[in-house]
Amino acid sequence: MDADTILDAALAVAAERGWRQATLTDIAAHAGCGLADVYRRFPSKGSIARAAVARIDAAVLSEADTGEAESFRDRLFDLLMRRYDALKPHRATIEAFWRDLRRDPLAGAPLAPALARSMAWMLEAAGAPPRTPFGLLRVKLLAGIHLSVMRVWLQDDSEDLGRTMASLDRALKRWAPMLEGRRC
């Protein structure tokens, strides 16, 4: 059984039951494979969640245009909006995960390193490598912006994601100089 099939099954089970209620046995059954097949690819639910984040990162980065014509803020805006577009098919899964986080905030702990790595990649793709003395602070700031805007995205049913774009634009107007390293 390939990893993508198992990952797709995990996302479907999580959308249906919630992340906390999804078991590795449920995921194996939905994927049509044995528990050992899941274990070989993903030895924990945390590894499944990290793979889901990596899949979104790869989708966003494969379309990243690091053209110099745009400003840093514009490139970062485009990258994050591409991220929300890539997440659209998984909205039910993210809503279920978000509900679980309200009940059990520690459930998100396995995703913290993946989120940090993801935001570091977004900064790199936008043209502000995070490997500076204040890089970790910038990564955490971008993660906070992303999570804040994601709350808006979860409520934004419009086709053009207008509310999401407005929320992201406001946040980046305020914080882009620090994210780029001009105020660090």
C-alpha positions as CSV (number, residue, x, y, z in Angstrom):
1,M,0.0,0.0,0.0
2,D,1.4,3.4,-0.9
3,A,1.7,6.3,1.4
4,D,-0.6,8.6,-0.6
5,T,-3.5,6.1,-0.3
6,I,-3.0,5.8,3.4
7,L,-2.7,9.5,3.8
8,D,-5.9,10.1,1.8
9,A,-7.7,7.5,4.0
10,A,-6.5,9.2,7.1
11,L,-7.7,12.6,6.0
12,A,-11.1,11.1,5.1
13,V,-11.5,9.3,8.4
14,A,-10.4,12.5,10.3
15,A,-13.0,14.6,8.4
16,E,-15.7,12.1,9.3
17,R,-14.9,11.3,12.9
18,G,-12.4,14.0,14.0
19,W,-8.7,13.6,14.5
20,R,-8.9,12.5,18.1
21,Q,-11.4,9.8,17.3
22,A,-9.6,8.5,14.2
23,T,-7.6,5.4,15.0
24,L,-4.9,3.8,13.0
25,T,-7.1,0.7,12.7
26,D,-9.9,2.9,11.2
27,I,-7.4,4.4,8.8
28,A,-6.1,1.0,7.7
29,A,-9.7,-0.2,7.1
30,H,-10.6,2.8,5.1
31,A,-7.4,2.4,3.0
32,G,-8.2,-1.2,2.4
33,C,-4.9,-2.5,4.0
34,G,-3.6,-4.0,7.1
35,L,-2.5,-2.2,10.2
36,A,1.1,-3.3,9.5
37,D,1.0,-1.5,6.1
38,V,0.0,1.7,7.9
39,Y,2.7,1.2,10.5
40,R,5.4,0.7,7.8
41,R,4.5,4.1,6.2
42,F,3.3,6.0,9.3
43,P,4.2,4.7,12.7
44,S,2.0,7.3,14.5
45,K,-0.9,9.6,13.9
46,G,1.6,12.4,14.3
47,S,3.6,11.2,11.4
48,I,0.4,11.1,9.3
49,A,-0.4,14.7,10.3
50,R,3.2,15.8,9.4
51,A,2.9,14.1,6.0
52,A,-0.3,16.0,5.4
53,V,1.4,19.3,6.1
54,A,4.4,18.2,3.9
55,R,2.0,17.4,1.0
56,I,0.4,20.9,1.2
57,D,3.9,22.4,1.4
58,A,5.0,20.5,-1.7
59,A,1.9,21.7,-3.6
60,V,2.4,25.3,-2.7
61,L,6.1,25.3,-3.4
62,S,5.7,23.5,-6.7
63,E,3.8,26.6,-7.9
64,A,6.0,29.1,-6.2
65,D,7.2,31.9,-8.4
66,T,10.1,33.6,-6.7
67,G,10.2,36.4,-9.3
68,E,12.0,39.5,-8.2
69,A,9.4,41.8,-9.7
70,E,7.1,41.4,-6.8
71,S,7.7,42.7,-3.3
72,F,8.4,40.3,-0.4
73,R,5.0,41.0,1.0
74,D,3.3,40.2,-2.4
75,R,5.2,36.9,-2.7
76,L,4.3,35.9,0.8
77,F,0.7,36.8,0.2
78,D,0.6,34.7,-2.9
79,L,2.2,31.7,-1.2
80,L,-0.2,31.8,1.7
81,M,-3.2,32.2,-0.5
82,R,-2.0,29.2,-2.6
83,R,-1.8,27.3,0.7
84,Y,-5.4,28.1,1.6
85,D,-6.4,27.1,-2.0
86,A,-4.5,23.8,-1.6
87,L,-6.3,23.2,1.8
88,K,-9.8,23.7,0.3
89,P,-10.3,20.0,-0.4
90,H,-9.4,19.2,3.2
91,R,-11.6,21.8,4.9
92,A,-13.7,19.3,6.7
93,T,-10.6,17.6,8.0
94,I,-9.2,20.9,9.2
95,E,-12.5,21.9,10.8
96,A,-12.6,18.6,12.7
97,F,-9.0,19.0,13.8
98,W,-9.7,22.6,14.9
99,R,-12.7,21.4,17.0
100,D,-10.5,18.8,18.6
101,L,-7.9,21.4,19.4
102,R,-10.4,23.4,21.4
103,R,-11.1,20.4,23.5
104,D,-7.5,19.2,23.8
105,P,-4.9,21.9,22.9
106,L,-2.1,19.3,23.3
107,A,-3.5,17.4,20.4
108,G,-1.7,19.9,18.1
109,A,1.7,19.4,19.7
110,P,2.9,16.8,17.1
111,L,2.2,19.4,14.4
112,A,4.1,22.3,15.9
113,P,7.5,21.3,14.4
114,A,5.8,20.6,11.0
115,L,4.1,24.0,11.1
116,A,7.4,25.7,12.0
117,R,9.1,23.9,9.1
118,S,6.3,24.8,6.8
119,M,6.4,28.5,7.7
120,A,10.2,28.5,7.3
121,W,9.8,27.2,3.8
122,M,7.2,29.9,3.0
123,L,9.7,32.6,4.2
124,E,12.4,31.0,2.1
125,A,10.2,30.9,-1.0
126,A,9.2,34.5,-0.5
127,G,12.8,35.6,-0.4
128,A,13.5,36.0,3.3
129,P,15.6,33.0,4.4
130,P,14.7,32.2,8.1
131,R,18.3,31.2,9.0
132,T,19.2,34.4,10.7
133,P,19.6,35.4,14.3
134,F,16.0,36.3,14.5
135,G,14.8,33.6,12.1
136,L,13.0,31.5,14.7
137,L,11.1,34.6,15.8
138,R,10.1,35.3,12.2
139,V,9.0,31.7,11.7
140,K,6.8,31.8,14.9
141,L,5.3,35.2,13.8
142,L,4.4,33.8,10.4
143,A,2.9,30.7,12.1
144,G,0.8,32.9,14.3
145,I,-0.4,34.9,11.3
146,H,-1.2,31.8,9.4
147,L,-3.2,30.3,12.2
148,S,-5.1,33.6,12.8
149,V,-6.0,33.8,9.1
150,M,-6.9,30.2,9.0
151,R,-9.7,30.9,11.5
152,V,-11.1,33.4,9.0
153,W,-10.6,30.9,6.2
154,L,-12.6,28.3,8.0
155,Q,-15.6,30.7,8.1
156,D,-15.0,32.1,4.5
157,D,-17.5,30.3,2.2
158,S,-17.0,32.7,-0.7
159,E,-15.5,31.4,-4.0
160,D,-12.8,34.1,-4.1
161,L,-11.9,33.8,-0.4
162,G,-12.4,37.6,-0.1
163,R,-12.5,37.7,3.7
164,T,-9.4,35.5,3.9
165,M,-7.5,37.7,1.5
166,A,-8.5,40.8,3.4
167,S,-7.4,39.3,6.8
168,L,-4.1,38.1,5.3
169,D,-3.5,41.5,3.7
170,R,-4.1,43.3,7.0
171,A,-1.7,41.0,8.9
172,L,1.0,41.3,6.3
173,K,0.8,45.0,6.0
174,R,1.5,45.2,9.7
175,W,4.1,42.4,10.0
176,A,5.8,42.0,6.6
177,P,8.8,44.3,7.5
178,M,9.6,42.2,10.5
179,L,9.0,39.0,8.6
180,E,11.4,40.1,5.9
181,G,14.0,41.1,8.5
182,R,13.9,44.8,8.0
183,R,12.9,45.4,11.7
184,C,14.8,42.7,13.4
